[in-house]
Amino acid sequence: MTRDGPISEEIASAFNAAADRFQAAPLSFWDHIGKRTIELAKLNLGGKILDVGCGSGASAIPAAKAVGPSGRVVAVDLSEQLLTLGREKAAMNGLRNLEFVCRDMTTLDYPRRSFDAVVSSLSIFFVEDMDAQIRKLWSLLRPGGILAVTCWGQNVLEPAMSAWSTIVKDERPDLLSEPSPGDRISSPDDLRTLFRDGGTEGAIIVDEPGSHTIAKPTDWWDIVMGSGLRGVMEEMTAGEFERVRSRTMDWAARAEVTSLELNVLYGRSIKPRRK
């Protein structure tokens, strides 16, 4: 996406718009990835956790369950609409140890060594200076604390992503940036290098290939409208939007795609106790 103005405003606008589809069944991968992020992070009971770029709570809710009533999770995101969804889900789960806050992760002012774990699931690649952001998050950890960072792997949502991108470029080539934010970190070596350049130690990277089932063409359109891709669609005129939607749906029907690639990278590093 290539709108003018601060990147934080662009991201907030895209995901506020996407909130009306964010919880649709075809986007169940949000919850799967968030839960897996917390499983691999191996949080301790009673821990104080910071979740940055938390969305509607895909990782924050399992984190709150993992640390238990004696623990606490602070979940921050730019999208107030997604945070509203997160608060509703937390209430449905009876979680009283989870706080959702509208904040930009690049401007956090929590004291150093405030948290037992910091989680960033599918969010770090939206930050311009990712190395500096990792250093900041690392500084917020207490000795022995855990930094967990999750990113997309290669070929995410293919073959539908390439087809949609081609259609958008035919209509409005100015709306797609190269590379897209998620492509900035897309291999185990990329994520390992990010941890290293951000000053962390001994990062463990788990590369999990996978796929996501879609049952019908409208499932792919729900994913477009319930993800960051919504920001591109929101920039179009009504005519442009309808032409892209129609061509996308025609492609999905002809291609008869039943699954999309959903490769995910999970990184974890523990802050040494000697520091």
C-alpha positions in Angstrom: 0.0 0.0 0.0 1.3 3.4 -0.9 -0.9 6.1 0.6 0.5 9.4 1.6 0.8 10.2 5.3 2.3 8.4 8.3 2.4 4.6 7.9 0.7 4.2 11.3 -2.4 6.0 10.0 -2.4 3.9 6.9 -2.3 0.7 8.9 -4.9 1.8 11.3 -7.3 2.8 8.5 -6.8 -0.5 6.7 -7.5 -2.6 9.7 -10.3 -0.5 11.1 -12.1 -1.0 7.7 -11.2 -4.7 7.8 -12.8 -5.2 11.2 -16.2 -6.0 9.8 -14.8 -9.2 8.1 -11.9 -9.9 10.5 -13.7 -12.6 12.4 -15.3 -14.3 9.3 -14.8 -18.0 9.1 -12.4 -17.9 6.1 -10.0 -15.9 8.3 -9.8 -18.5 11.0 -6.0 -18.6 10.4 -5.6 -15.5 12.6 -6.6 -17.5 15.7 -4.6 -20.6 14.6 -1.4 -18.5 14.2 -1.9 -16.5 17.4 -2.5 -19.7 19.4 0.6 -21.4 17.9 2.7 -18.3 18.6 1.8 -18.6 22.3 2.4 -22.3 22.4 5.9 -21.9 21.0 6.6 -18.9 23.3 6.2 -21.2 26.4 4.9 -18.5 28.7 5.0 -19.0 32.5 2.1 -18.8 34.9 1.9 -15.4 36.6 3.9 -13.6 33.9 3.4 -10.0 32.7 3.1 -10.0 28.9 3.2 -7.3 26.3 1.5 -8.1 22.9 2.3 -5.5 20.2 0.2 -5.4 17.1 -2.4 -7.6 18.8 -5.3 -7.1 16.4 -8.4 -8.6 17.8 -6.6 -10.8 20.3 -5.5 -13.9 18.4 -2.4 -14.2 20.5 -3.4 -12.0 23.5 -6.3 -14.2 24.5 -4.3 -17.5 24.6 -1.5 -15.5 26.3 -3.9 -14.4 29.0 -5.1 -18.0 29.5 -1.5 -19.2 29.6 -0.3 -16.9 32.4 -3.5 -17.4 34.4 -5.4 -15.1 36.7 -2.2 -14.1 38.6 -0.6 -12.9 35.3 -1.3 -9.9 33.2 -1.4 -9.2 29.4 -1.2 -5.7 27.9 -2.2 -5.8 24.3 -1.6 -2.8 22.0 -2.7 -2.1 18.5 -3.4 0.8 16.2 -6.9 -0.3 15.2 -9.5 0.7 17.7 -12.1 -1.4 15.8 -10.0 -4.5 16.2 -9.4 -3.7 19.9 -13.2 -3.5 20.4 -13.5 -7.0 19.0 -10.7 -8.1 21.3 -12.4 -6.7 24.3 -15.6 -8.5 23.4 -13.8 -11.8 23.0 -12.0 -11.4 26.3 -15.3 -10.7 28.0 -16.8 -13.9 26.4 -13.8 -15.9 27.7 -14.1 -14.4 31.2 -10.6 -13.0 31.1 -10.0 -10.2 33.7 -6.2 -10.2 33.3 -6.1 -8.8 29.7 -6.1 -5.1 28.8 -6.4 -3.8 25.3 -4.8 -0.4 24.6 -4.8 1.7 21.4 -1.1 2.5 21.0 1.6 2.6 18.3 4.3 0.0 19.1 7.0 2.5 17.9 6.1 5.0 20.6 5.8 2.7 23.6 7.1 4.3 26.8 7.0 1.4 29.3 10.0 1.3 31.6 12.9 -1.0 30.7 12.6 -4.6 32.0 8.9 -4.3 32.6 7.7 -7.6 31.0 8.4 -11.3 31.3 7.5 -11.7 27.6 6.9 -9.6 24.6 4.9 -11.0 21.6 4.7 -9.6 18.1 2.5 -11.8 15.8 2.3 -10.7 12.2 3.1 -7.1 13.0 6.8 -6.3 13.1 7.0 -6.0 9.3 4.8 -2.9 9.4 7.5 -1.0 11.2 9.9 1.0 9.0 13.0 0.3 11.2 12.5 -3.3 12.3 15.9 -3.6 13.9 15.3 -0.6 16.1 11.9 -2.0 17.1 13.4 -5.3 18.1 16.0 -3.5 20.2 13.2 -1.6 21.9 11.1 -4.7 22.6 14.2 -6.5 23.9 14.9 -3.7 26.3 11.4 -4.1 27.8 12.2 -7.6 28.8 13.4 -8.6 32.2 16.4 -11.0 32.4 15.1 -14.4 31.5 12.3 -12.9 29.5 11.0 -14.2 26.2 10.7 -12.3 22.9 8.4 -14.1 20.4 8.1 -12.8 16.8 5.9 -14.3 14.2 6.0 -13.5 10.5 4.6 -14.8 7.2 6.7 -17.3 5.3 7.1 -17.4 1.6 4.2 -17.6 -0.9 1.6 -16.6 1.6 -2.0 -17.0 0.4 -0.8 -18.2 -3.1 -2.1 -18.7 -5.7 -4.8 -16.2 -4.9 -2.5 -13.4 -3.8 -0.7 -13.2 -7.1 -4.0 -13.3 -9.1 -5.5 -10.5 -6.9 -2.3 -8.4 -7.2 -2.3 -8.7 -11.0 -6.0 -7.6 -11.2 -5.3 -4.6 -8.9 -2.2 -3.6 -10.9 -4.3 -3.6 -14.1 -6.8 -1.2 -12.4 -4.6 0.9 -10.0 -0.9 0.0 -10.2 -0.2 2.9 -7.8 -1.8 1.2 -4.9 0.6 -1.8 -4.5 4.0 -1.3 -3.1 6.9 -3.6 -4.0 7.7 -5.6 -1.9 4.6 -5.8 0.3 5.2 -5.3 4.1 5.0 -9.1 4.8 7.6 -9.8 2.2 10.3 -7.9 4.1 10.7 -11.0 6.4 9.7 -14.2 4.6 12.5 -16.8 5.2 14.0 -18.3 8.3 17.3 -16.6 7.6 15.5 -13.2 7.3 13.9 -13.7 10.7 17.1 -15.0 12.3 19.0 -11.9 10.9 16.3 -9.6 12.3 16.7 -11.1 15.8 20.5 -10.8 15.5 20.6 -7.3 14.2 18.1 -6.3 16.9 20.6 -7.3 19.6 18.9 -10.5 20.8 20.7 -13.8 21.5 20.2 -17.4 20.5 17.0 -17.1 18.5 15.2 -20.3 17.7 13.3 -20.2 14.4 10.5 -22.6 13.6 9.4 -22.7 9.9 6.0 -24.3 9.6 4.7 -24.9 6.1 1.0 -25.1 5.9 -2.2 -24.5 4.0 -5.6 -22.9 4.6 -8.8 -24.4 3.1 -11.3 -22.3 1.3 -14.6 -23.8 0.4 -15.9 -21.3 -2.2 -14.9 -18.3 -4.2 -16.4 -15.8 -1.7 -14.0 -17.2 0.9 -11.1 -15.5 -0.9 -13.0 -12.2 -1.1 -13.7 -12.4 2.7 -9.9 -12.7 3.2 -9.2 -9.7 1.0 -11.8 -7.6 2.8 -10.9 -8.9 6.3 -7.1 -8.4 6.1 -4.6 -5.6 5.4 -5.5 -6.0 1.7 -8.7 -4.1 2.6 -6.6 -0.9 2.7 -5.9 -1.2 -1.0 -9.6 -1.7 -1.8 -10.6 1.3 0.3 -8.6 3.6 -1.9 -10.5 2.8 -5.1 -13.4 4.5 -6.6 -16.7 2.6 -6.6 -16.2 1.6 -10.2 -12.6 0.5 -9.7 -13.7 -1.5 -6.6 -16.5 -3.3 -8.4 -14.3 -4.2 -11.4 -11.6 -5.6 -9.1 -14.2 -7.5 -7.1 -15.9 -8.9 -10.1 -12.6 -10.0 -11.8 -11.3 -11.5 -8.6 -14.5 -13.5 -8.0 -14.4 -14.7 -11.7 -10.8 -15.8 -11.3 -11.6 -17.6 -8.0 -14.5 -19.4 -9.6 -12.5 -20.5 -12.7 -9.4 -21.5 -10.7 -11.4 -23.8 -8.4 -8.8 -23.2 -5.7 -9.5 -25.2 -2.5 -6.5 -24.3 -0.4 -4.0 -21.4 0.0 -0.4 -21.6 1.1 -0.1 -20.4 4.7 3.6 -20.8 5.6 4.5 -19.2 8.9 7.7 -18.3 10.7 7.9 -18.4 14.5 10.9 -16.9 16.3 11.7 -17.0 20.0 14.7 -15.7 22.0 15.3 -15.6 25.7 17.1 -12.7 27.3 20.1 -13.9 29.3 19.8 -13.6 33.1 23.3 -12.2 33.3 22.3 -8.9 31.9 
